[in-house]
């Protein structure tokens, strides 16, 4: 079986959304909260292309600050459990960053 690395923005987004879906299912998070997490991460990845670990932290914080809802928790869960990144987590958990 041949495997290839994602090359397009859509392939990157689909790869990470599949991983997110598996994590949400494994954690048995409720349907509404799962949908919210999925929608936020989908929007974030749609607006910030490529591997989420390489997305500039400032771009991520700009995304967080531009949203009407508090999207910090879905991104914390994503970067803590799916696309593990200490630098993104530290920025999301820092107080006063919106």
Secondary structure as GFF3:
##gff-version 3
##sequence-region A 1 98
A	DSSP	alpha_helix	9	26	.	.	.	ID=ss1
A	DSSP	alpha_helix	31	47	.	.	.	ID=ss2
A	DSSP	three_ten_helix	52	54	.	.	.	ID=ss3
A	DSSP	alpha_helix	57	66	.	.	.	ID=ss4
A	DSSP	alpha_helix	72	81	.	.	.	ID=ss5
A	DSSP	alpha_helix	86	93	.	.	.	ID=ss6
###
